[in-house]
Amino acid sequence: MCLRCGGVFKDSHGHHLLYYSEGGPANYQTMATMCPGCHRKYHSKKANIDIIRF
């Protein structure tokens, strides 16, 4: 289920809550599921999602 829109998609993306590029782990405890459209919008700054970084 997409974190942003709530839709269910068979090609959902895993979004790193602790950025992988900043040394965050690649495990399911630090990832959220997003649909491809919302994931693209989030990274292009066209969608605001309040994700608390730990």
BAPA-55019 format. One record per residue: residue in three letters; residue number from 1; x, y, z of N, C-alpha, C in turn. Coordinates in nm, 4 decimals. Layout:
N
["ala",NUM,[X,Y,Z],[X,Y,Z],[X,Y,Z]],
...
// end
This chain:
54
["met",1,[0.0841,-0.1174,0.0000],[0.0000,0.0000,0.0000],[0.0891,0.1243,0.0000]],
["cys",2,[0.0549,0.2202,-0.0818],[0.1329,0.3425,-0.0948],[0.1157,0.4302,0.0292]],
["leu",3,[0.2267,0.4750,0.0836],[0.2279,0.5622,0.2008],[0.1531,0.6917,0.1752]],
["arg",4,[0.1587,0.7430,0.0536],[0.1002,0.8741,0.0227],[-0.0463,0.8661,-0.0194]],
["cys",5,[-0.0774,0.7853,-0.1213],[-0.2138,0.7841,-0.1758],[-0.2993,0.6685,-0.1241]],
["gly",6,[-0.2365,0.5688,-0.0623],[-0.3112,0.4551,-0.0083],[-0.3469,0.3500,-0.1110]],
["gly",7,[-0.3063,0.3704,-0.2354],[-0.3362,0.2736,-0.3406],[-0.2522,0.1472,-0.3276]],
["val",8,[-0.3027,0.0398,-0.3866],[-0.2311,-0.0878,-0.3870],[-0.1871,-0.1149,-0.5306]],
["phe",9,[-0.0584,-0.1346,-0.5491],[-0.0015,-0.1534,-0.6824],[0.0910,-0.2731,-0.6815]],
["lys",10,[0.0910,-0.3497,-0.7902],[0.1790,-0.4658,-0.7959],[0.3244,-0.4265,-0.8193]],
["asp",11,[0.3493,-0.3039,-0.8657],[0.4867,-0.2600,-0.8917],[0.5284,-0.1481,-0.7956]],
["ser",12,[0.4895,-0.1617,-0.6690],[0.5245,-0.0608,-0.5683],[0.6746,-0.0509,-0.5493]],
["his",13,[0.7192,0.0658,-0.5048],[0.8610,0.0919,-0.4805],[0.8876,0.0982,-0.3314]],
["gly",14,[1.0059,0.0570,-0.2910],[1.0488,0.0739,-0.1526],[1.1211,0.2075,-0.1414]],
["his",15,[1.0777,0.2912,-0.0485],[1.1419,0.4210,-0.0274],[1.2192,0.4161,0.1033]],
["his",16,[1.3464,0.4519,0.0975],[1.4319,0.4516,0.2165],[1.3972,0.5688,0.3071]],
["leu",17,[1.3604,0.5429,0.4315],[1.3347,0.6495,0.5279],[1.4660,0.7060,0.5810]],
["leu",18,[1.5640,0.6199,0.5950],[1.7012,0.6619,0.6263],[1.7753,0.6498,0.4944]],
["tyr",19,[1.8092,0.7611,0.4363],[1.8608,0.7616,0.2997],[1.9798,0.6678,0.2807]],
["tyr",20,[1.9651,0.5791,0.1833],[2.0695,0.4822,0.1496],[2.1972,0.5547,0.1082]],
["ser",21,[2.1824,0.6662,0.0385],[2.2988,0.7439,-0.0067],[2.3742,0.8080,0.1097]],
["glu",22,[2.3091,0.8143,0.2263],[2.3734,0.8699,0.3453],[2.4114,0.7618,0.4451]],
["gly",23,[2.4163,0.6368,0.3980],[2.4592,0.5260,0.4828],[2.3472,0.4521,0.5528]],
["gly",24,[2.2235,0.4827,0.5202],[2.1107,0.4124,0.5814],[2.1055,0.2675,0.5353]],
["pro",25,[2.0575,0.1780,0.6213],[2.0514,0.0358,0.5847],[1.9414,0.0089,0.4821]],
["ala",26,[1.9573,-0.0968,0.4079],[1.8565,-0.1383,0.3096],[1.7808,-0.2567,0.3686]],
["asn",27,[1.6935,-0.2307,0.4658],[1.6121,-0.3364,0.5232],[1.4683,-0.2884,0.5380]],
["tyr",28,[1.3779,-0.3806,0.5603],[1.2368,-0.3447,0.5604],[1.1967,-0.2571,0.6793]],
["gln",29,[1.2750,-0.2557,0.7873],[1.2402,-0.1716,0.9022],[1.2592,-0.0228,0.8734]],
["thr",30,[1.3411,0.0108,0.7752],[1.3690,0.1514,0.7459],[1.3199,0.1917,0.6065]],
["met",31,[1.2166,0.1207,0.5583],[1.1621,0.1517,0.4262],[1.0107,0.1667,0.4320]],
["ala",32,[0.9576,0.2452,0.3403],[0.8129,0.2612,0.3251],[0.7772,0.2274,0.1811]],
["thr",33,[0.6585,0.1776,0.1608],[0.6126,0.1415,0.0271],[0.5406,0.2594,-0.0361]],
["met",34,[0.5761,0.2882,-0.1605],[0.5109,0.3946,-0.2360],[0.4823,0.3455,-0.3773]],
["cys",35,[0.3738,0.3957,-0.4361],[0.3460,0.3611,-0.5755],[0.4461,0.4379,-0.6628]],
["pro",36,[0.4690,0.3916,-0.7846],[0.5669,0.4579,-0.8711],[0.5389,0.6070,-0.8916]],
["gly",37,[0.4126,0.6443,-0.9104],[0.3792,0.7841,-0.9336],[0.4099,0.8728,-0.8141]],
["cys",38,[0.3704,0.8305,-0.6948],[0.3973,0.9096,-0.5737],[0.5463,0.9136,-0.5426]],
["his",39,[0.6164,0.8034,-0.5688],[0.7607,0.8002,-0.5438],[0.8322,0.8996,-0.6339]],
["arg",40,[0.7920,0.9048,-0.7607],[0.8489,1.0004,-0.8555],[0.8179,1.1444,-0.8132]],
["lys",41,[0.6924,1.1693,-0.7746],[0.6531,1.3029,-0.7307],[0.7299,1.3454,-0.6061]],
["tyr",42,[0.7498,1.2540,-0.5134],[0.8229,1.2864,-0.3909],[0.9664,1.3293,-0.4234]],
["his",43,[1.0351,1.2514,-0.5068],[1.1746,1.2828,-0.5383],[1.1889,1.4054,-0.6289]],
["ser",44,[1.0845,1.4407,-0.7039],[1.0911,1.5619,-0.7863],[1.0349,1.6825,-0.7106]],
["lys",45,[1.0080,1.6622,-0.5811],[0.9585,1.7680,-0.4903],[0.8219,1.8225,-0.5314]],
["lys",46,[0.7418,1.7394,-0.5996],[0.6061,1.7785,-0.6363],[0.5036,1.7237,-0.5385]],
["ala",47,[0.5492,1.6468,-0.4397],[0.4616,1.5924,-0.3366],[0.5314,1.6067,-0.2028]],
["asn",48,[0.4606,1.6575,-0.1068],[0.5145,1.6692,0.0283],[0.4636,1.5535,0.1123]],
["ile",49,[0.5547,1.4836,0.1735],[0.5198,1.3745,0.2632],[0.5952,1.3975,0.3916]],
["asp",50,[0.5252,1.4025,0.5023],[0.5882,1.4273,0.6312],[0.6454,1.2960,0.6840]],
["ile",51,[0.7691,1.2696,0.6486],[0.8370,1.1489,0.6949],[0.9388,1.1928,0.7997]],
["ile",52,[0.9207,1.1425,0.9198],[1.0133,1.1752,1.0283],[1.1394,1.0919,1.0100]],
["arg",53,[1.2529,1.1590,0.9992],[1.3801,1.0875,0.9867],[1.4315,1.0558,1.1257]],
["phe",54,[1.4686,0.9320,1.1491],[1.5160,0.8941,1.2798],[1.6648,0.9016,1.2888]],
// end
